[in-house]
Amino acid sequence: MNDAEHTLKLELKDIRPSSAKRPVLVVLQGHPIGMALAIDKERMVIGRGSMCDIVLRDEVASRLHAEIYQLVVEGGCVEYYVKDLGSTNGTFLNGQMVSSGQLLQDGDKIKVGNHLIKFALLDEFEAEFQERLHQLTQTDELTGLRSRRSLFADLDRLITQAINRKEQKTISVIMLDLDHFKKVNDGRGHLIGSHTIRDVGHIIRDAVGSAERAARYGGEEYFAYVIGKPEQGFAIAEKIRQQVASHAFSASTSDPTQTMHITISAGVSIFPQDGISALDIVQKADQALYRAKRSGRNQTCIFDANLDKPDTAHPMVDASAIIYGPADAQ
């Protein structure tokens, strides 16, 4: 009898009944997409204001947009309702505008600004699956770094918070791109190319201090942010560049003695001196990176308004490139 004909016996102890279901809001459109947010308070306010229980990065949403609230009914059962809080653009339940409280049913879809949120009752297995699904949208599987979309949203939150609270905070953004990487893929194969991208990601993670502050931007590109003095961003970018240049990367899947050396170029921009939005800072770091590539590669350039300007050969990065760019770095 071969393995295909052999049936494994399942122990009864491995079969567990599903736990009681709990209410959550699952983000279907918007950020953080895929996240299941537990409804764990009697009243939860949704909006873009920092005082909300669920804060949306959404210019169409009002500061205090809508709320989810609980009512205990006969028999001790709990019902959940949604109502609008006088928002500018309205709150919609299954496509219909709501004002006063509307009862929520499992699977109902709530539209708040540009966000679409599903009300759901999930047991522990469904909640675990939803969390795993969310993690897949937040992390680049190859490098273990954040996804581009996730890190950009985090950077946007930090900058918006610093402006709103008038914090004296300096944030450096570092854009990085491996030099002549096509030669690695063509000469050594795509598997070695993938291993190299992974290993460079680990170098960047260690230099920045956390995988939470670095992302794979797409292909062989990366980006990261650093909170601290303006010179720290340049120092960390240089540390990454030097460590990549000196590292002996594996050049063969079968012979560990075969190694190769590669280089990386970097561009750095700084909030608030170079811009007051996440998109501004990323754009300017990207322009500085482009100058580093044009100037001979294997170097770090700090954004200079007199030198770094978009042109037809390298247009300015827009928000859609970050949100809807290559699938391997979402």
BATIMAR-964819 format. One record per residue (C-alpha): residue in one letter; residue number from 1; y, z, x. Coordinates in steps of 0.25 Angstrom, whole numbers. Layout:
<pts>
<pt rest="a" nr="NUM" v="Y" w="Z" u="X"/>
...
</pts>
This chain:
<pts>
<pt rest="m" nr="1" v="0" w="0" u="0"/>
<pt rest="n" nr="2" v="14" w="-4" u="6"/>
<pt rest="d" nr="3" v="27" w="4" u="4"/>
<pt rest="a" nr="4" v="31" w="-5" u="-7"/>
<pt rest="e" nr="5" v="19" w="0" u="-15"/>
<pt rest="h" nr="6" v="21" w="14" u="-12"/>
<pt rest="t" nr="7" v="28" w="23" u="-22"/>
<pt rest="l" nr="8" v="35" w="36" u="-18"/>
<pt rest="k" nr="9" v="33" w="48" u="-26"/>
<pt rest="l" nr="10" v="46" w="54" u="-31"/>
<pt rest="e" nr="11" v="46" w="69" u="-31"/>
<pt rest="l" nr="12" v="51" w="75" u="-44"/>
<pt rest="k" nr="13" v="60" w="85" u="-36"/>
<pt rest="d" nr="14" v="68" w="73" u="-32"/>
<pt rest="i" nr="15" v="71" w="69" u="-46"/>
<pt rest="r" nr="16" v="83" w="78" u="-50"/>
<pt rest="p" nr="17" v="90" w="77" u="-64"/>
<pt rest="s" nr="18" v="105" w="72" u="-63"/>
<pt rest="s" nr="19" v="115" w="83" u="-64"/>
<pt rest="a" nr="20" v="126" w="85" u="-74"/>
<pt rest="k" nr="21" v="136" w="74" u="-74"/>
<pt rest="r" nr="22" v="150" w="76" u="-70"/>
<pt rest="p" nr="23" v="163" w="69" u="-73"/>
<pt rest="v" nr="24" v="169" w="60" u="-62"/>
<pt rest="l" nr="25" v="180" w="49" u="-61"/>
<pt rest="v" nr="26" v="174" w="37" u="-53"/>
<pt rest="v" nr="27" v="185" w="28" u="-47"/>
<pt rest="l" nr="28" v="181" w="13" u="-50"/>
<pt rest="q" nr="29" v="194" w="7" u="-45"/>
<pt rest="g" nr="30" v="204" w="13" u="-36"/>
<pt rest="h" nr="31" v="203" w="23" u="-25"/>
<pt rest="p" nr="32" v="194" w="30" u="-22"/>
<pt rest="i" nr="33" v="185" w="20" u="-28"/>
<pt rest="g" nr="34" v="171" w="25" u="-32"/>
<pt rest="m" nr="35" v="175" w="40" u="-31"/>
<pt rest="a" nr="36" v="170" w="49" u="-41"/>
<pt rest="l" nr="37" v="180" w="60" u="-44"/>
<pt rest="a" nr="38" v="175" w="72" u="-51"/>
<pt rest="i" nr="39" v="182" w="77" u="-63"/>
<pt rest="d" nr="40" v="182" w="92" u="-59"/>
<pt rest="k" nr="41" v="194" w="97" u="-66"/>
<pt rest="e" nr="42" v="198" w="99" u="-80"/>
<pt rest="r" nr="43" v="210" w="90" u="-78"/>
<pt rest="m" nr="44" v="211" w="79" u="-67"/>
<pt rest="v" nr="45" v="224" w="71" u="-65"/>
<pt rest="i" nr="46" v="223" w="56" u="-60"/>
<pt rest="g" nr="47" v="235" w="49" u="-53"/>
<pt rest="r" nr="48" v="241" w="45" u="-40"/>
<pt rest="g" nr="49" v="249" w="58" u="-39"/>
<pt rest="s" nr="50" v="244" w="67" u="-28"/>
<pt rest="m" nr="51" v="243" w="79" u="-38"/>
<pt rest="c" nr="52" v="232" w="72" u="-46"/>
<pt rest="d" nr="53" v="217" w="76" u="-46"/>
<pt rest="i" nr="54" v="213" w="62" u="-44"/>
<pt rest="v" nr="55" v="224" w="54" u="-35"/>
<pt rest="l" nr="56" v="224" w="39" u="-36"/>
<pt rest="r" nr="57" v="230" w="30" u="-26"/>
<pt rest="d" nr="58" v="235" w="21" u="-37"/>
<pt rest="e" nr="59" v="250" w="16" u="-39"/>
<pt rest="v" nr="60" v="247" w="13" u="-53"/>
<pt rest="a" nr="61" v="242" w="27" u="-57"/>
<pt rest="s" nr="62" v="253" w="37" u="-60"/>
<pt rest="r" nr="63" v="254" w="50" u="-52"/>
<pt rest="l" nr="64" v="248" w="58" u="-64"/>
<pt rest="h" nr="65" v="240" w="47" u="-71"/>
<pt rest="a" nr="66" v="229" w="52" u="-79"/>
<pt rest="e" nr="67" v="220" w="64" u="-81"/>
<pt rest="i" nr="68" v="205" w="68" u="-84"/>
<pt rest="y" nr="69" v="203" w="81" u="-91"/>
<pt rest="q" nr="70" v="192" w="89" u="-97"/>
<pt rest="l" nr="71" v="190" w="94" u="-111"/>
<pt rest="v" nr="72" v="178" w="104" u="-114"/>
<pt rest="v" nr="73" v="173" w="101" u="-128"/>
<pt rest="e" nr="74" v="163" w="108" u="-137"/>
<pt rest="g" nr="75" v="150" w="112" u="-130"/>
<pt rest="g" nr="76" v="157" w="114" u="-117"/>
<pt rest="c" nr="77" v="157" w="99" u="-114"/>
<pt rest="v" nr="78" v="168" w="93" u="-106"/>
<pt rest="e" nr="79" v="175" w="80" u="-109"/>
<pt rest="y" nr="80" v="184" w="72" u="-100"/>
<pt rest="y" nr="81" v="197" w="65" u="-104"/>
<pt rest="v" nr="82" v="207" w="56" u="-98"/>
<pt rest="k" nr="83" v="222" w="55" u="-101"/>
<pt rest="d" nr="84" v="234" w="48" u="-96"/>
<pt rest="l" nr="85" v="245" w="56" u="-90"/>
<pt rest="g" nr="86" v="257" w="47" u="-93"/>
<pt rest="s" nr="87" v="254" w="37" u="-82"/>
<pt rest="t" nr="88" v="262" w="25" u="-80"/>
<pt rest="n" nr="89" v="250" w="15" u="-81"/>
<pt rest="g" nr="90" v="241" w="22" u="-90"/>
<pt rest="t" nr="91" v="227" w="27" u="-90"/>
<pt rest="f" nr="92" v="216" w="19" u="-96"/>
<pt rest="l" nr="93" v="202" w="23" u="-101"/>
<pt rest="n" nr="94" v="192" w="11" u="-102"/>
<pt rest="g" nr="95" v="204" w="2" u="-102"/>
<pt rest="q" nr="96" v="212" w="9" u="-113"/>
<pt rest="m" nr="97" v="224" w="17" u="-110"/>
<pt rest="v" nr="98" v="223" w="32" u="-112"/>
<pt rest="s" nr="99" v="234" w="42" u="-114"/>
<pt rest="s" nr="100" v="228" w="55" u="-121"/>
<pt rest="g" nr="101" v="215" w="60" u="-117"/>
<pt rest="q" nr="102" v="203" w="51" u="-118"/>
<pt rest="l" nr="103" v="189" w="56" u="-117"/>
<pt rest="l" nr="104" v="181" w="50" u="-105"/>
<pt rest="q" nr="105" v="167" w="45" u="-106"/>
<pt rest="d" nr="106" v="157" w="43" u="-94"/>
<pt rest="g" nr="107" v="161" w="29" u="-88"/>
<pt rest="d" nr="108" v="175" w="28" u="-94"/>
<pt rest="k" nr="109" v="185" w="21" u="-85"/>
<pt rest="i" nr="110" v="199" w="26" u="-82"/>
<pt rest="k" nr="111" v="210" w="17" u="-77"/>
<pt rest="v" nr="112" v="221" w="25" u="-69"/>
<pt rest="g" nr="113" v="231" w="16" u="-62"/>
<pt rest="n" nr="114" v="222" w="6" u="-53"/>
<pt rest="h" nr="115" v="211" w="16" u="-54"/>
<pt rest="l" nr="116" v="198" w="14" u="-63"/>
<pt rest="i" nr="117" v="191" w="27" u="-64"/>
<pt rest="k" nr="118" v="178" w="30" u="-71"/>
<pt rest="f" nr="119" v="175" w="43" u="-78"/>
<pt rest="a" nr="120" v="160" w="46" u="-76"/>
<pt rest="l" nr="121" v="150" w="57" u="-77"/>
<pt rest="l" nr="122" v="141" w="57" u="-65"/>
<pt rest="d" nr="123" v="129" w="65" u="-61"/>
<pt rest="e" nr="124" v="127" w="70" u="-47"/>
<pt rest="f" nr="125" v="119" w="57" u="-43"/>
<pt rest="e" nr="126" v="129" w="48" u="-49"/>
<pt rest="a" nr="127" v="141" w="56" u="-42"/>
<pt rest="e" nr="128" v="134" w="55" u="-29"/>
<pt rest="f" nr="129" v="132" w="40" u="-31"/>
<pt rest="q" nr="130" v="146" w="38" u="-34"/>
<pt rest="e" nr="131" v="151" w="46" u="-22"/>
<pt rest="r" nr="132" v="142" w="37" u="-13"/>
<pt rest="l" nr="133" v="148" w="25" u="-19"/>
<pt rest="h" nr="134" v="162" w="30" u="-17"/>
<pt rest="q" nr="135" v="158" w="33" u="-2"/>
<pt rest="l" nr="136" v="154" w="19" u="0"/>
<pt rest="t" nr="137" v="168" w="14" u="-4"/>
<pt rest="q" nr="138" v="174" w="25" u="5"/>
<pt rest="t" nr="139" v="167" w="22" u="18"/>
<pt rest="d" nr="140" v="163" w="11" u="27"/>
<pt rest="e" nr="141" v="148" w="11" u="28"/>
<pt rest="l" nr="142" v="148" w="5" u="42"/>
<pt rest="t" nr="143" v="158" w="14" u="50"/>
<pt rest="g" nr="144" v="158" w="26" u="41"/>
<pt rest="l" nr="145" v="173" w="25" u="40"/>
<pt rest="r" nr="146" v="181" w="25" u="28"/>
<pt rest="s" nr="147" v="182" w="12" u="20"/>
<pt rest="r" nr="148" v="196" w="5" u="22"/>
<pt rest="r" nr="149" v="199" w="7" u="7"/>
<pt rest="s" nr="150" v="196" w="22" u="7"/>
<pt rest="l" nr="151" v="204" w="24" u="20"/>
<pt rest="f" nr="152" v="216" w="16" u="15"/>
<pt rest="a" nr="153" v="216" w="24" u="2"/>
<pt rest="d" nr="154" v="216" w="37" u="11"/>
<pt rest="l" nr="155" v="227" w="33" u="20"/>
<pt rest="d" nr="156" v="235" w="29" u="7"/>
<pt rest="r" nr="157" v="233" w="43" u="1"/>
<pt rest="l" nr="158" v="237" w="50" u="14"/>
<pt rest="i" nr="159" v="250" w="41" u="16"/>
<pt rest="t" nr="160" v="254" w="42" u="1"/>
<pt rest="q" nr="161" v="252" w="57" u="2"/>
<pt rest="a" nr="162" v="260" w="59" u="14"/>
<pt rest="i" nr="163" v="272" w="51" u="8"/>
<pt rest="n" nr="164" v="271" w="59" u="-6"/>
<pt rest="r" nr="165" v="270" w="72" u="1"/>
<pt rest="k" nr="166" v="281" w="68" u="12"/>
<pt rest="e" nr="167" v="271" w="72" u="23"/>
<pt rest="q" nr="168" v="274" w="70" u="37"/>
<pt rest="k" nr="169" v="261" w="63" u="40"/>
<pt rest="t" nr="170" v="258" w="52" u="50"/>
<pt rest="i" nr="171" v="246" w="43" u="48"/>
<pt rest="s" nr="172" v="242" w="32" u="57"/>
<pt rest="v" nr="173" v="233" w="20" u="53"/>
<pt rest="i" nr="174" v="224" w="13" u="63"/>
<pt rest="m" nr="175" v="219" w="-1" u="60"/>
<pt rest="l" nr="176" v="208" w="-6" u="70"/>
<pt rest="d" nr="177" v="200" w="-19" u="72"/>
<pt rest="l" nr="178" v="189" w="-22" u="82"/>
<pt rest="d" nr="179" v="193" w="-33" u="92"/>
<pt rest="h" nr="180" v="185" w="-46" u="92"/>
<pt rest="f" nr="181" v="174" w="-40" u="83"/>
<pt rest="k" nr="182" v="169" w="-54" u="79"/>
<pt rest="k" nr="183" v="163" w="-55" u="93"/>
<pt rest="v" nr="184" v="155" w="-43" u="91"/>
<pt rest="n" nr="185" v="149" w="-48" u="77"/>
<pt rest="d" nr="186" v="147" w="-62" u="83"/>
<pt rest="g" nr="187" v="141" w="-57" u="96"/>
<pt rest="r" nr="188" v="134" w="-45" u="93"/>
<pt rest="g" nr="189" v="130" w="-46" u="78"/>
<pt rest="h" nr="190" v="136" w="-40" u="66"/>
<pt rest="l" nr="191" v="127" w="-27" u="67"/>
<pt rest="i" nr="192" v="133" w="-24" u="80"/>
<pt rest="g" nr="193" v="146" w="-27" u="74"/>
<pt rest="s" nr="194" v="144" w="-17" u="63"/>
<pt rest="h" nr="195" v="139" w="-6" u="73"/>
<pt rest="t" nr="196" v="152" w="-9" u="81"/>
<pt rest="i" nr="197" v="161" w="-7" u="68"/>
<pt rest="r" nr="198" v="153" w="6" u="65"/>
<pt rest="d" nr="199" v="155" w="11" u="79"/>
<pt rest="v" nr="200" v="170" w="8" u="80"/>
<pt rest="g" nr="201" v="171" w="15" u="66"/>
<pt rest="h" nr="202" v="165" w="27" u="72"/>
<pt rest="i" nr="203" v="175" w="27" u="84"/>
<pt rest="i" nr="204" v="187" w="26" u="74"/>
<pt rest="r" nr="205" v="181" w="37" u="66"/>
<pt rest="d" nr="206" v="180" w="46" u="78"/>
<pt rest="a" nr="207" v="194" w="42" u="83"/>
<pt rest="v" nr="208" v="201" w="45" u="70"/>
<pt rest="g" nr="209" v="193" w="57" u="68"/>
<pt rest="s" nr="210" v="187" w="54" u="54"/>
<pt rest="a" nr="211" v="180" w="43" u="47"/>
<pt rest="e" nr="212" v="189" w="47" u="35"/>
<pt rest="r" nr="213" v="201" w="41" u="42"/>
<pt rest="a" nr="214" v="195" w="28" u="47"/>
<pt rest="a" nr="215" v="190" w="15" u="40"/>
<pt rest="r" nr="216" v="184" w="2" u="42"/>
<pt rest="y" nr="217" v="194" w="-8" u="38"/>
<pt rest="g" nr="218" v="185" w="-20" u="37"/>
<pt rest="g" nr="219" v="176" w="-27" u="47"/>
<pt rest="e" nr="220" v="179" w="-22" u="61"/>
<pt rest="e" nr="221" v="193" w="-16" u="57"/>
<pt rest="y" nr="222" v="196" w="-1" u="54"/>
<pt rest="f" nr="223" v="207" w="8" u="50"/>
<pt rest="a" nr="224" v="210" w="23" u="51"/>
<pt rest="y" nr="225" v="222" w="33" u="50"/>
<pt rest="v" nr="226" v="226" w="45" u="58"/>
<pt rest="i" nr="227" v="235" w="56" u="53"/>
<pt rest="g" nr="228" v="244" w="62" u="64"/>
<pt rest="k" nr="229" v="255" w="58" u="74"/>
<pt rest="p" nr="230" v="258" w="43" u="75"/>
<pt rest="e" nr="231" v="252" w="42" u="89"/>
<pt rest="q" nr="232" v="239" w="47" u="84"/>
<pt rest="g" nr="233" v="236" w="34" u="77"/>
<pt rest="f" nr="234" v="238" w="26" u="89"/>
<pt rest="a" nr="235" v="230" w="36" u="98"/>
<pt rest="i" nr="236" v="218" w="35" u="89"/>
<pt rest="a" nr="237" v="219" w="20" u="88"/>
<pt rest="e" nr="238" v="219" w="19" u="103"/>
<pt rest="k" nr="239" v="207" w="29" u="104"/>
<pt rest="i" nr="240" v="199" w="20" u="94"/>
<pt rest="r" nr="241" v="203" w="8" u="102"/>
<pt rest="q" nr="242" v="199" w="14" u="116"/>
<pt rest="q" nr="243" v="186" w="20" u="111"/>
<pt rest="v" nr="244" v="182" w="6" u="104"/>
<pt rest="a" nr="245" v="185" w="-1" u="117"/>
<pt rest="s" nr="246" v="177" w="9" u="126"/>
<pt rest="h" nr="247" v="165" w="10" u="117"/>
<pt rest="a" nr="248" v="152" w="3" u="120"/>
<pt rest="f" nr="249" v="147" w="-3" u="106"/>
<pt rest="s" nr="250" v="133" w="-7" u="104"/>
<pt rest="a" nr="251" v="131" w="-22" u="106"/>
<pt rest="s" nr="252" v="117" w="-23" u="102"/>
<pt rest="t" nr="253" v="108" w="-18" u="91"/>
<pt rest="s" nr="254" v="96" w="-18" u="100"/>
<pt rest="d" nr="255" v="101" w="-15" u="114"/>
<pt rest="p" nr="256" v="109" w="-2" u="115"/>
<pt rest="t" nr="257" v="114" w="-6" u="129"/>
<pt rest="q" nr="258" v="122" w="-17" u="124"/>
<pt rest="t" nr="259" v="136" w="-13" u="121"/>
<pt rest="m" nr="260" v="149" w="-20" u="119"/>
<pt rest="h" nr="261" v="164" w="-16" u="119"/>
<pt rest="i" nr="262" v="174" w="-20" u="108"/>
<pt rest="t" nr="263" v="189" w="-16" u="106"/>
<pt rest="i" nr="264" v="197" w="-13" u="94"/>
<pt rest="s" nr="265" v="212" w="-15" u="90"/>
<pt rest="a" nr="266" v="221" w="-5" u="82"/>
<pt rest="g" nr="267" v="234" w="-4" u="75"/>
<pt rest="v" nr="268" v="241" w="8" u="71"/>
<pt rest="s" nr="269" v="252" w="11" u="60"/>
<pt rest="i" nr="270" v="258" w="24" u="56"/>
<pt rest="f" nr="271" v="262" w="31" u="43"/>
<pt rest="p" nr="272" v="273" w="33" u="40"/>
<pt rest="q" nr="273" v="281" w="25" u="51"/>
<pt rest="d" nr="274" v="274" w="12" u="48"/>
<pt rest="g" nr="275" v="273" w="13" u="33"/>
<pt rest="i" nr="276" v="271" w="22" u="21"/>
<pt rest="s" nr="277" v="259" w="17" u="14"/>
<pt rest="a" nr="278" v="244" w="16" u="19"/>
<pt rest="l" nr="279" v="245" w="0" u="17"/>
<pt rest="d" nr="280" v="258" w="0" u="26"/>
<pt rest="i" nr="281" v="251" w="8" u="37"/>
<pt rest="v" nr="282" v="238" w="0" u="36"/>
<pt rest="q" nr="283" v="246" w="-13" u="37"/>
<pt rest="k" nr="284" v="254" w="-9" u="49"/>
<pt rest="a" nr="285" v="242" w="-4" u="56"/>
<pt rest="d" nr="286" v="235" w="-17" u="53"/>
<pt rest="q" nr="287" v="247" w="-25" u="59"/>
<pt rest="a" nr="288" v="247" w="-16" u="72"/>
<pt rest="l" nr="289" v="232" w="-19" u="73"/>
<pt rest="y" nr="290" v="234" w="-34" u="72"/>
<pt rest="r" nr="291" v="244" w="-33" u="83"/>
<pt rest="a" nr="292" v="234" w="-26" u="92"/>
<pt rest="k" nr="293" v="224" w="-37" u="89"/>
<pt rest="r" nr="294" v="234" w="-48" u="92"/>
<pt rest="s" nr="295" v="239" w="-41" u="105"/>
<pt rest="g" nr="296" v="225" w="-41" u="112"/>
<pt rest="r" nr="297" v="216" w="-31" u="104"/>
<pt rest="n" nr="298" v="211" w="-18" u="109"/>
<pt rest="q" nr="299" v="224" w="-11" u="107"/>
<pt rest="t" nr="300" v="231" w="-2" u="97"/>
<pt rest="c" nr="301" v="245" w="-6" u="91"/>
<pt rest="i" nr="302" v="254" w="3" u="83"/>
<pt rest="f" nr="303" v="261" w="-4" u="72"/>
<pt rest="d" nr="304" v="275" w="-9" u="76"/>
<pt rest="a" nr="305" v="284" w="-15" u="65"/>
<pt rest="n" nr="306" v="290" w="-25" u="74"/>
<pt rest="l" nr="307" v="276" w="-31" u="79"/>
<pt rest="d" nr="308" v="267" w="-29" u="68"/>
<pt rest="k" nr="309" v="270" w="-38" u="56"/>
<pt rest="p" nr="310" v="260" w="-45" u="47"/>
<pt rest="d" nr="311" v="259" w="-60" u="49"/>
<pt rest="t" nr="312" v="250" w="-72" u="43"/>
<pt rest="a" nr="313" v="239" w="-69" u="53"/>
<pt rest="h" nr="314" v="238" w="-55" u="50"/>
<pt rest="p" nr="315" v="244" w="-51" u="36"/>
<pt rest="m" nr="316" v="247" w="-37" u="31"/>
<pt rest="v" nr="317" v="235" w="-29" u="26"/>
<pt rest="d" nr="318" v="237" w="-27" u="11"/>
<pt rest="a" nr="319" v="230" w="-16" u="2"/>
<pt rest="s" nr="320" v="220" w="-26" u="-4"/>
<pt rest="a" nr="321" v="215" w="-28" u="11"/>
<pt rest="i" nr="322" v="212" w="-14" u="12"/>
<pt rest="i" nr="323" v="206" w="-12" u="-2"/>
<pt rest="y" nr="324" v="199" w="-25" u="-4"/>
<pt rest="g" nr="325" v="196" w="-29" u="10"/>
<pt rest="p" nr="326" v="182" w="-31" u="17"/>
<pt rest="a" nr="327" v="170" w="-24" u="10"/>
<pt rest="d" nr="328" v="165" w="-18" u="23"/>
<pt rest="a" nr="329" v="177" w="-9" u="24"/>
<pt rest="q" nr="330" v="181" w="-5" u="9"/>
</pts>
